[in-house]
Amino acid sequence: ARAARLKLVDLSAQHGAEQVLSTAISQSIADARVLLEQTPILVLGAGRSGCALTAEIANASLPLLGLWNRSERAKPSSLARVRMLSGTRAPPTEWQTEARLVLITVSDDAIAAVASSLCLEPGTTVMHCSGALGSEVLSDLSAEITRGSYHPLQSFSVTTGPSSITPPPYAVAIEGDPEALALGRALAVLTGHTSLQL
């Protein structure tokens, strides 16, 4: 009888811990949504990672301005609901001025040039997605722009399927200014992933 009572107590404690964890996760998701609902997102670079992140942002019903690529690029079917512009020297001016979070997913050697060509509002956050570079590559940006990096620890394949297909959860390495870290954590949570601060 004593063993049965101890087992019940143990199960009750485990259930209590699961409830606490579930509540904490729910609160974290709610806080992340409040933060990002007021943060229009612009993705620059329509390669594999850019398209994958854009699809995740769209599927999470976050405020996505669009996806831009300098060279001509066909829109994948997975992004049918997303505004995409390619083959222009720069993203539309209105996208740049409306954006509050810019994700740069271009090749490593193009990050600094793309970032420095932008005309962004003070308080905007710019994060690149390179795994080899830190936020210092964005040092030419105005001091009024917050900087960071958001690197999915995941490789992406070319997406051709419907936008309802989502990748399995993965970790995202983030670093940079405090504002960038907060947005990076929120974006990871709302797209179903965990974040690791470097």
C-alpha positions in Angstrom: 0.0 0.0 0.0 2.9 2.3 0.9 4.5 1.7 -2.5 1.2 2.4 -4.3 0.8 5.7 -2.4 4.4 6.7 -3.2 3.8 5.9 -6.9 0.7 8.1 -6.8 2.6 10.9 -5.2 5.3 10.6 -7.8 2.8 10.6 -10.7 1.1 13.6 -9.2 4.4 15.5 -8.9 5.3 14.5 -12.5 1.9 15.7 -13.7 2.4 18.9 -11.8 5.8 19.5 -13.4 4.3 18.8 -16.8 1.5 21.3 -16.1 4.1 24.0 -15.1 6.1 23.3 -18.2 3.1 23.4 -20.4 2.0 26.7 -18.9 5.5 28.2 -19.3 5.6 27.1 -23.0 2.1 28.6 -23.6 3.2 31.8 -22.0 6.4 31.9 -24.0 4.4 31.4 -27.3 1.9 34.1 -26.3 4.7 36.6 -25.4 6.5 35.8 -28.7 3.3 36.4 -30.7 2.7 39.7 -29.0 6.2 40.8 -29.9 6.1 39.7 -33.6 2.6 40.7 -34.4 3.8 44.3 -34.5 7.0 43.4 -36.4 6.7 43.3 -40.2 9.3 40.8 -41.6 11.2 41.1 -44.8 13.3 38.2 -46.2 16.2 39.0 -48.5 17.5 36.1 -50.6 15.4 33.4 -52.3 17.8 30.5 -52.0 17.0 27.3 -50.1 17.2 28.9 -46.6 15.4 32.1 -47.6 12.5 30.2 -49.2 12.3 27.7 -46.3 12.3 30.5 -43.7 9.7 32.5 -45.7 7.4 29.5 -45.8 7.7 28.9 -42.1 7.0 32.6 -41.3 3.9 32.5 -43.6 2.7 29.3 -42.1 3.0 30.8 -38.6 0.7 33.7 -39.8 3.3 36.3 -38.9 3.3 39.7 -40.7 5.4 38.9 -43.7 6.0 41.8 -46.1 7.6 39.6 -48.8 10.6 37.8 -50.2 13.1 39.6 -52.4 15.9 38.3 -54.6 18.3 40.3 -56.7 18.5 37.9 -59.7 15.5 36.4 -61.4 14.1 33.5 -59.5 10.9 31.5 -60.0 8.6 31.4 -57.1 8.3 27.9 -55.5 4.8 26.6 -55.2 5.3 26.4 -51.5 5.2 30.2 -51.5 2.1 30.7 -53.5 0.5 33.0 -50.8 3.7 35.1 -50.4 4.6 38.3 -52.2 7.9 37.7 -54.0 9.9 40.1 -56.1 13.1 39.1 -58.0 15.3 40.5 -60.7 15.5 44.1 -59.2 18.5 45.9 -57.8 16.8 46.4 -54.4 13.7 45.5 -52.4 10.8 47.8 -52.9 11.2 51.1 -50.9 7.9 50.5 -49.1 9.0 47.1 -47.9 12.2 48.6 -46.6 10.5 51.4 -44.7 7.8 49.1 -43.3 10.1 46.3 -42.2 11.0 46.0 -38.5 12.8 42.7 -38.9 14.9 42.0 -41.9 16.4 38.5 -42.5 19.3 38.4 -44.9 19.7 34.9 -46.3 22.1 35.7 -49.2 25.5 34.1 -49.6 28.1 35.0 -47.0 30.1 37.2 -49.3 27.1 39.3 -50.2 25.7 39.9 -46.7 27.5 43.2 -46.0 26.8 44.7 -49.4 23.1 43.8 -49.2 22.8 45.2 -45.7 24.6 48.5 -46.5 22.3 49.1 -49.5 19.2 49.1 -47.4 17.2 52.3 -46.3 15.6 51.2 -43.1 13.8 53.1 -40.3 15.5 53.6 -37.0 14.8 50.8 -34.6 14.7 48.1 -37.3 16.5 44.9 -36.6 18.6 43.2 -39.3 19.7 39.6 -38.8 21.7 37.5 -41.3 21.4 33.7 -41.4 25.1 32.7 -42.0 26.6 30.1 -39.8 30.1 31.3 -40.4 29.8 35.0 -39.6 28.8 37.0 -36.6 26.7 40.2 -36.4 29.9 42.3 -36.8 29.5 41.8 -40.6 26.6 44.2 -40.3 28.7 46.9 -38.7 28.2 49.4 -41.6 24.6 49.7 -40.7 23.4 52.9 -38.9 23.8 52.9 -35.1 20.0 53.2 -34.9 19.7 49.7 -36.5 20.0 46.6 -34.2 22.0 43.7 -35.5 22.1 40.0 -35.0 22.4 36.6 -36.6 19.8 33.9 -36.9 21.3 30.6 -38.1 19.1 27.6 -38.4 21.1 24.5 -37.5 19.4 22.7 -40.3 20.0 22.2 -44.0 17.2 22.9 -46.4 16.3 21.2 -49.7 14.5 22.9 -52.6 10.9 23.2 -51.6 8.4 22.2 -54.3 5.5 20.9 -52.2 2.5 22.7 -50.7 3.1 25.4 -48.1 1.4 23.2 -45.4 4.5 21.0 -45.3 6.7 22.1 -42.4 10.2 20.9 -41.4 10.7 19.0 -38.1 11.8 21.1 -35.1 15.4 22.2 -35.1 17.6 24.5 -33.2 18.5 28.1 -34.2 21.8 29.7 -33.1 21.3 33.4 -32.4 23.6 36.2 -31.3 23.7 40.0 -31.4 22.1 43.0 -29.8 19.5 42.4 -27.1 16.6 43.5 -29.3 17.8 41.1 -32.0 18.1 38.3 -29.5 14.5 38.9 -28.4 13.2 38.8 -31.9 15.3 35.8 -32.8 13.9 33.8 -29.8 10.3 34.8 -30.7 10.7 33.9 -34.3 12.2 30.5 -33.4 9.4 29.7 -30.9 6.6 30.7 -33.3 8.0 28.7 -36.2 8.3 25.6 -33.9 11.9 25.6 -33.0 14.3 26.2 -30.1 17.0 28.9 -30.0 20.6 28.7 -28.6 22.3 32.0 -27.8 25.9 32.1 -28.8 
